[in-house]
Structure formats: C-alpha cells, structure tokens
C-alpha cells in the first residue's frame, strides 16, 4: 500500500514541515555529492551505530541527531519525505510550529534509543528520518481518527486507488513494523537492513506524547477562529 494523500487539509502553512523536508534533501545532496567513498566515510561518521556509542565519548551520542537527516539512497529519502509531506502538515497544524519542531526531534531521539536498546551490539549504520516520522504517524493516528488516506494498491500489477481510514492504514503499518521487529530480535535488531525498532519506538512515542504537544480541541478551534476573523 502506497499513500498518495490524506483527506485533512492543514489550516496554516506548515513552515517547520517544509524546513524539515528541505533539510533532509539538502543534507543528502551534500553527503552524496563527494562520491561513493566520501559517502561511506560520512555514513560511518554520522550514522547511528549502536555498538559505537559510549558513555566515555559523549559526542558519539550526537549521531542520534545527525543520523535523522541522513539517508542511504534517493529512494530511501523520497519515500520518507513523501510520508512526512502527507502527514506532517496536519500534525504541525494541531501542535503549532514550535511545538511540532520539538516533538519531531524528540520522536527521532526516542526512536534511535529504542533501536539501540534492541540492537546494542550492532555495527550496522542506522540512517533515516523514518523514526521521527513514525512519531508523526503516531500523533496523526490519535489526532485525526476520522481522516482517510487515498492509497495506491497494486492488484495483479493493476493500479487500484482506494480511500482507507487513517486509523486502519497506520495501525496496519505499525503492526507490520512490530512483527518485523520481533522477527529481527535474533539478528541483533536488524532484518533486511531496516531499523524496525526505531519505527516502533517512534510510533509509540508519538502515541504517548501527542497530548503534551497538541493544542486542546477547544483551544485549537479558538485559535483558528481568532486567526481567521474577517476583521
């Protein structure tokens, strides 16, 4: 299933979401512009490698942040950015830009820490914004239960477009990540080169923290009315 758009329209311009999209694209272009050898060197330096984290080296923990803006390929980057583009604007709309920026970064940190917990001895570099984006999806799951997601499904190589309730789409996505993570436990938390537990951790963080960052419904309605008065 590939999401194309959702049915909720943001009521304010999602400046932080666009800045995150731009930062991820810019970082990938800068990292990949020096050739394959340079790309591998920067990946080893700035990617999250659980086995390299050490309390004796506090700077090693900075990779929890830098890895959030790194991607392994254009496909990896574009698939993550497309998901963030679809769901992030609405979450920012409910939280406000400043709160959304903090929420996004904390979701990425939580996702990275969960991945480290389940793959403490792994030397596989972990890169990508998907952990932080999973936090956005967890928040969206609770904030917009009545939303629907227009989804592309390939049925015997024929495209089929269908609107799926967001709670079903995101719930199914989470269960797929959780089941893959459980299967990966015997492989140091990695399976098929994907950090499943980062996705699980980010999504759970989104569920748990959304009420701390989102405007209450009444306050949100009052803010929107004030901002859009005809005088």
Secondary structure, DSSP 8 states (H G I E B T S, - for coil): -EEEEES---SS--HHHHHHHHHHHHHHHHHHTT-HHHHHHHHHHHSB-GGG-BTTBGGGGGHHHHGGG--SSHHHHHHHHHHHHHHHHHHHHHH-HHHHHHHHHHHHHHHHHHHHHHTTT--S-B--SHHHHHHHHHHHHHH-TT-EEEEEEEETTEEEEEEEEHHHHHHHHHHHHHHHHHHHGGGTT-BTTB-HHHHHHHHHHHHHHHHHHS--HHHHHHHHHHHT---
